[in-house]
Amino acid sequence: MSSINITNARKDLYKIVQRVNLTHEPVEITGKDSNAILVGEDDWRSIQETLYLTSIQGMRESIIEGMNTPVDEMSDELEW
């Protein structure tokens, strides 16, 4: 993750936002009293979805189980 001070970030904000969205690499913006992390919108939405899904009891285990199930053992029918 790259880092840039807030003064320089102000000067190049448009380019920084473009880069973050293109590369999916967050940028740390540092200031005198505090710092912030700039992430692209798609990445932010992915983070939020991951946090939501892992907050559901048993969901994490279900996802791991599904990832470990060989394709030839999967059913052709969906259970809704």
Secondary structure, 3 states (H helix, E strand, C coil): CEEEEHHHHHHCHHHHHHHHHHHCCCEEEECCCCEEEECCHHHHHHHHHHHHHHHCCCHHHHHHHHHHCCHHHCCCCCCC
